[in-house]
Amino acid sequence: MIEGVVNAAYESVVVLAVQGPSGQESEIEAIVDTGFTGFLTVTPAFHVRRL
């Protein structure tokens, strides 16, 4: 089960662990989209900056 919090803007937020191609992990906070379809994407800039 995934647990999260509701922030001051009434958004559901969860912390996710993401793994880059080199195996390095990083945690990000993600706002839950109620129309979630089963896929998560991050921008290429995130890969360069964080992983």
Sequence and secondary structure as in RCSB ss.txt:
>XXXX:A:sequence
MIEGVVNAAYESVVVLAVQGPSGQESEIEAIVDTGFTGFLTVTPAFHVRRL
>XXXX:A:secstr
   EEE TTS EEEEEEEE TTS EEEEEEE  TT  S     HHHHHHH 
